[in-house]
């Protein structure tokens, strides 16, 4: 039990204490505030865009095709049409209230409304996960602002919460593949099949399809496909290493590479994922402070003791 508590405390320190906002370097702290505000704006833009895009999609819907999550308990068909526009407006107003610091409950209201909008939208068919990281980010802001009044505590909790669940999410994805298919998931023949399936989709839209260099190599050699799938699976499996700030940039770099690999092999684009990982996965505050110090060498590394 003592060892477990020690491990939990160490993890808590890595996630919540080892952050730029906690630095003794004032330049780093100042840059971390700018970084966090940019992160908020990024999440706000994507969340609002999703809310209105999904709302417009279901504006003319009338029948539930796929009951998803709370759709099993709520009559979501009543939220088609104008109610979907109202939900999008609630998301927008909630985000605006918190990002302008008028209310620390706005993100929570926006999160609940956006989740409801997600359920309404994807009651119409296949469920994607392209918006998952934005959802995690908005949830982190929602819980962080709702449970903390101190601005520094809000930042610390939001970052720590985000990286805990993003890292856990990637590792969970790797485990789920093994649970569903076993170790044979990485067989290259699976990737060959998926490439052909996506080729049919692409050809149906454009009238033509030709493999790129990577796709051609996989189609010619099952072993290349097996290696590609193993690299992707291994990258997901080490997702929990994002919990540690010193390892995070390296894990994020290979994770972004994995998403580009998925795009090149199966034409599945993860724009929001890649942008969010790029924005949040690197020590931008420290780098900004270093750049500023090179321009203004007189800036002290640490504040003088009072």
C-alpha positions as CSV (number, residue, x, y, z in Angstrom):
1,X,0.0,0.0,0.0
2,X,2.8,2.4,0.8
3,X,4.5,1.6,-2.5
4,X,1.3,2.3,-4.3
5,X,0.9,5.7,-2.6
6,X,4.5,6.5,-3.4
7,X,3.9,5.7,-7.1
8,X,0.7,7.7,-7.2
9,X,2.4,10.7,-5.6
10,X,5.3,10.4,-8.1
11,X,2.7,10.3,-11.0
12,X,0.9,13.3,-9.5
13,X,4.2,15.2,-9.4
14,X,5.0,14.4,-13.0
15,X,1.5,15.4,-14.2
16,X,0.7,18.4,-12.1
17,X,3.8,19.8,-10.4
18,X,6.4,19.4,-13.2
19,X,4.9,22.1,-15.4
20,X,6.1,25.3,-16.9
21,X,3.5,27.3,-14.9
22,X,5.4,26.1,-11.8
23,X,8.8,27.1,-13.0
24,X,11.1,29.4,-10.9
25,X,11.9,31.2,-14.1
26,X,9.5,34.1,-14.5
27,X,10.1,34.2,-18.3
28,X,9.0,30.6,-18.5
29,X,5.9,31.2,-16.4
30,X,4.9,34.2,-18.5
31,X,5.3,32.2,-21.7
32,X,3.3,29.4,-20.1
33,X,0.3,31.7,-19.7
34,X,0.5,32.7,-23.4
35,X,0.8,29.0,-24.3
36,X,-2.3,28.1,-22.2
37,X,-4.4,30.9,-23.7
38,X,-3.5,29.7,-27.2
39,X,-4.5,26.2,-26.2
40,X,-7.8,27.5,-24.9
41,X,-8.4,29.4,-28.2
42,X,-7.5,26.3,-30.2
43,X,-10.0,24.1,-28.3
44,X,-12.7,26.8,-28.4
45,X,-12.4,27.1,-32.2
46,X,-12.6,23.4,-32.8
47,X,-15.4,22.7,-30.3
48,X,-17.5,25.5,-31.7
49,X,-16.9,24.4,-35.2
50,X,-17.9,20.8,-34.3
51,X,-21.0,22.0,-32.5
52,X,-22.3,24.0,-35.5
53,X,-21.2,21.5,-38.1
54,X,-23.0,18.6,-36.3
55,X,-26.0,20.8,-35.6
56,X,-26.4,21.8,-39.3
57,X,-26.0,18.1,-40.3
58,X,-28.9,17.0,-38.0
59,X,-31.0,20.1,-38.8
60,X,-33.1,18.1,-41.4
61,X,-32.8,14.7,-39.7
62,X,-35.9,12.9,-38.4
63,X,-35.0,9.3,-37.6
64,X,-32.4,7.8,-35.2
65,X,-30.4,5.2,-37.1
66,X,-27.8,4.3,-34.4
67,X,-28.5,4.8,-30.6
68,X,-25.2,6.0,-29.1
69,X,-24.5,6.3,-25.4
70,X,-27.2,8.5,-23.7
71,X,-29.3,8.2,-26.9
72,X,-30.4,4.8,-25.4
73,X,-32.0,6.8,-22.6
74,X,-33.0,10.1,-24.1
75,X,-35.4,10.8,-27.0
76,X,-32.6,12.4,-29.2
77,X,-35.0,12.6,-32.2
78,X,-36.6,15.6,-30.4
79,X,-33.2,17.4,-30.7
80,X,-33.2,17.4,-34.5
81,X,-33.9,20.6,-36.3
82,X,-34.0,23.9,-34.4
83,X,-33.0,22.3,-31.0
84,X,-29.7,21.2,-32.6
85,X,-29.0,24.9,-33.3
86,X,-29.9,25.8,-29.7
87,X,-27.3,23.2,-28.5
88,X,-24.7,24.7,-30.8
89,X,-25.5,28.2,-29.4
90,X,-25.2,26.9,-25.8
91,X,-21.7,25.4,-26.6
92,X,-20.6,28.7,-28.1
93,X,-21.9,30.9,-25.2
94,X,-20.5,28.5,-22.6
95,X,-17.1,28.6,-24.1
96,X,-17.3,32.4,-24.5
97,X,-18.2,32.8,-20.9
98,X,-15.2,30.8,-19.6
99,X,-12.6,32.0,-22.1
100,X,-13.4,35.6,-21.2
101,X,-13.4,34.6,-17.5
102,X,-17.0,35.8,-17.0
103,X,-17.8,32.4,-15.5
104,X,-15.7,29.4,-14.6
105,X,-18.7,27.1,-15.2
106,X,-19.0,27.9,-19.0
107,X,-16.6,25.2,-20.1
108,X,-18.6,22.6,-18.1
109,X,-21.9,23.7,-19.7
110,X,-20.3,23.7,-23.1
111,X,-18.8,20.2,-22.6
112,X,-22.2,18.7,-21.6
113,X,-23.9,20.4,-24.6
114,X,-21.2,19.3,-27.0
115,X,-21.4,15.7,-25.8
116,X,-25.1,15.8,-26.4
117,X,-24.6,17.3,-29.8
118,X,-22.2,14.5,-30.6
119,X,-24.8,11.9,-29.6
120,X,-27.4,13.6,-31.7
121,X,-25.1,13.9,-34.8
122,X,-23.9,10.3,-34.7
123,X,-27.3,8.8,-34.1
124,X,-27.2,9.0,-37.9
125,X,-24.6,6.4,-38.6
126,X,-20.9,5.4,-38.2
127,X,-19.1,6.8,-35.2
128,X,-15.7,8.4,-35.8
129,X,-13.1,9.3,-33.2
130,X,-11.7,12.4,-35.1
131,X,-13.0,14.7,-32.4
132,X,-11.9,12.7,-29.3
133,X,-8.8,14.7,-28.4
134,X,-10.8,18.0,-28.6
135,X,-13.4,16.4,-26.4
136,X,-10.7,15.4,-23.9
137,X,-9.3,18.9,-24.0
138,X,-12.6,20.6,-23.4
139,X,-13.3,18.1,-20.6
140,X,-10.0,19.0,-19.0
141,X,-10.8,22.7,-19.1
142,X,-14.3,22.1,-17.8
143,X,-13.3,20.1,-14.8
144,X,-10.2,22.3,-14.1
145,X,-12.2,25.5,-14.1
146,X,-15.2,24.1,-12.3
147,X,-13.2,22.6,-9.4
148,X,-10.5,25.3,-9.0
149,X,-10.8,29.1,-8.4
150,X,-7.1,29.9,-8.5
151,X,-5.9,30.5,-12.1
152,X,-2.6,28.6,-11.6
153,X,-4.5,25.6,-10.1
154,X,-6.8,25.7,-13.1
155,X,-3.9,25.6,-15.5
156,X,-2.1,22.8,-13.6
157,X,-5.1,20.6,-13.3
158,X,-6.2,21.1,-16.9
159,X,-2.7,20.2,-18.3
160,X,-2.3,17.2,-15.9
161,X,-5.8,15.9,-16.5
162,X,-5.4,16.2,-20.3
163,X,-2.1,14.4,-20.5
164,X,-3.3,11.6,-18.1
165,X,-6.3,10.7,-20.3
166,X,-4.7,11.3,-23.7
167,X,-1.8,9.0,-22.7
168,X,-4.2,6.5,-21.2
169,X,-6.4,6.7,-24.3
170,X,-3.6,5.8,-26.7
171,X,-2.4,2.9,-24.5
172,X,-6.0,1.7,-24.1
173,X,-6.4,1.7,-27.9
174,X,-3.3,-0.6,-28.1
175,X,-4.8,-3.0,-25.5
176,X,-8.2,-3.0,-27.2
177,X,-6.6,-4.2,-30.4
178,X,-5.1,-7.2,-28.6
179,X,-8.3,-7.9,-26.7
180,X,-10.3,-7.8,-30.0
181,X,-8.0,-9.6,-32.3
182,X,-5.0,-10.8,-30.3
183,X,-1.4,-10.6,-31.4
184,X,-2.4,-11.4,-35.0
185,X,-3.7,-7.8,-35.3
186,X,-0.4,-6.7,-36.7
187,X,-0.5,-9.2,-39.6
188,X,0.2,-7.3,-42.8
189,X,-2.6,-8.9,-44.6
190,X,-5.0,-6.9,-42.5
191,X,-3.4,-3.6,-43.6
192,X,-3.6,-4.8,-47.3
193,X,-7.3,-5.4,-46.8
194,X,-7.8,-2.0,-45.2
195,X,-5.9,-0.3,-48.0
196,X,-8.1,-1.9,-50.6
197,X,-11.3,-0.9,-48.7
198,X,-10.2,2.7,-48.5
199,X,-9.2,2.6,-52.2
200,X,-12.7,1.6,-53.1
201,X,-14.1,4.6,-51.0
202,X,-11.6,7.0,-52.7
203,X,-12.2,5.7,-56.2
204,X,-16.0,6.0,-55.7
205,X,-15.5,9.7,-54.9
206,X,-12.9,10.6,-57.5
207,X,-13.3,7.9,-60.2
208,X,-9.6,6.8,-59.9
209,X,-7.1,5.6,-57.4
210,X,-3.4,4.7,-57.5
211,X,-1.2,3.7,-54.6
212,X,1.5,5.9,-53.2
213,X,5.0,4.7,-52.5
214,X,4.2,3.4,-49.0
215,X,0.9,1.7,-50.1
216,X,2.6,0.1,-53.1
217,X,5.4,-1.3,-50.8
218,X,2.7,-2.8,-48.4
219,X,0.7,-4.3,-51.2
220,X,3.8,-5.9,-52.6
221,X,5.1,-7.3,-49.3
222,X,3.0,-8.4,-46.4
223,X,6.0,-8.1,-44.2
224,X,6.2,-4.3,-44.8
225,X,2.5,-4.2,-43.8
226,X,3.3,-6.2,-40.6
227,X,6.1,-3.9,-39.7
228,X,3.9,-0.8,-40.3
229,X,1.2,-2.2,-38.1
230,X,3.6,-3.2,-35.3
231,X,5.2,0.3,-35.3
232,X,1.7,1.9,-35.1
233,X,0.6,-0.5,-32.3
234,X,3.8,0.0,-30.3
235,X,3.5,3.8,-30.6
236,X,0.0,3.6,-29.1
237,X,1.2,1.2,-26.4
238,X,3.7,3.6,-25.1
239,X,1.1,6.4,-24.9
240,X,1.2,6.5,-21.1
241,X,4.8,7.8,-21.3
242,X,3.1,11.1,-22.2
243,X,2.6,11.4,-18.5
244,X,6.2,12.3,-18.0
245,X,7.2,15.8,-19.3
246,X,10.7,14.9,-20.2
247,X,9.6,11.9,-22.3
248,X,6.5,13.6,-23.7
249,X,8.0,15.5,-26.7
250,X,9.6,12.3,-28.0
251,X,6.4,10.2,-27.6
252,X,4.4,13.0,-29.2
253,X,6.7,13.2,-32.1
254,X,6.4,9.5,-32.9
255,X,2.6,9.7,-32.3
256,X,2.3,12.5,-34.8
257,X,4.4,10.3,-37.2
258,X,2.0,7.4,-36.6
259,X,-1.0,9.6,-37.6
260,X,0.8,10.7,-40.8
261,X,1.5,7.0,-41.4
262,X,-2.2,6.3,-41.1
263,X,-3.0,9.0,-43.6
264,X,-0.4,7.8,-46.1
265,X,-1.6,4.2,-45.9
266,X,-5.4,4.5,-45.5
267,X,-6.2,8.1,-46.5
268,X,-7.6,8.7,-43.0
269,X,-6.8,12.3,-41.9
270,X,-6.4,13.3,-38.2
271,X,-6.0,17.1,-38.6
272,X,-7.4,18.0,-35.2
273,X,-5.3,15.2,-33.5
274,X,-2.1,16.3,-35.1
275,X,-2.6,20.0,-34.5
276,X,-3.5,19.4,-30.8
277,X,-0.5,17.1,-30.2
278,X,1.8,19.6,-31.9
279,X,0.4,22.5,-29.9
280,X,0.4,20.8,-26.5
281,X,3.1,18.2,-26.7
282,X,6.3,20.3,-26.8
283,X,7.8,22.6,-24.2
284,X,6.9,25.8,-26.0
285,X,7.1,28.0,-22.9
286,X,10.7,26.9,-22.2
287,X,11.6,27.4,-25.8
288,X,10.0,30.8,-26.0
289,X,11.8,31.9,-22.8
290,X,15.1,30.7,-24.2
291,X,14.5,32.6,-27.4
292,X,13.5,35.7,-25.5
293,X,16.7,35.4,-23.4
294,X,18.9,35.2,-26.4
295,X,17.3,38.4,-27.7
296,X,17.4,40.1,-24.3
297,X,20.4,38.5,-22.4
298,X,19.8,40.7,-19.3
299,X,16.7,38.7,-18.3
300,X,17.5,36.8,-15.1
301,X,17.0,33.0,-15.1
302,X,15.5,33.1,-11.6
303,X,13.8,35.9,-9.7
304,X,16.0,37.4,-6.9
305,X,15.0,36.4,-3.4
306,X,12.9,39.0,-1.6
